[in-house]
Amino acid sequence: MDLSVTLTTTLGAAIILSAYSLMFYKENPFFRWAETSVVALGVGWAVVITTWQAVNICFKPLLAGDVLKLVPLILGLLIYAQFFKKYRWIIRYPLAIISSGMLAIALTGIPLSDFILQIRAIAIPLTTGNAYDLANGLLTIVVVITCLTYFTYTHEHTGPLGISAKIGRIFMMLALGGEFGMTINSSFSHTLTTLIFLLSDWLGLIPPTAAG
């Protein structure tokens, strides 16, 4: 095996074992080393990506004659005023412009993603002639109506409204339970992948074909 691959695999195994040491013993130097290493690697990766984006998205077009790139460049440079106590107030302007721009983008995207597309998704035609589509459409209507009635706070949940709210709560509990199950399944999958890495790539106890 190539030396660089061996060193990389050993380093990865050391970080994994050091991170898992927190489960078997209280916070220790090995866990702190793994935590610091992961954070440092993340910061280093972010610096590289940010530099690459600045060069390719801003500086290269600017040198090619796109003077509009001066606007994000100046706003980005003004943020560094926070490191100078005398000029720290300048950071309010780029932050205000960036925040307002992000807010405008969010306000234009939220109605489409959180309302229009979801309403369109539940608008299932009931006259397709397929029994499965008909049952699915009717169930969708029941789930939507009962879940909406659960969040009706202007009237006491009694009578038909109370029954509908209870049914809606059951549907929401089923949905949240499914999401929780998917989260647990994802965690088990991640743990299994880590164990396969340790037993196959690092220790070589499992052949690569069997591990795959």
Secondary structure as UniProt FT lines:
FT   HELIX           3..24
FT   HELIX           29..53
FT   HELIX           54..59
FT   HELIX           60..63
FT   TURN            64..65
FT   HELIX           67..69
FT   HELIX           70..79
FT   HELIX           80..83
FT   HELIX           85..91
FT   HELIX           92..110
FT   HELIX           111..116
FT   HELIX           117..122
FT   HELIX           131..150
FT   HELIX           159..196
FT   HELIX           197..202
FT   HELIX           208..211
//
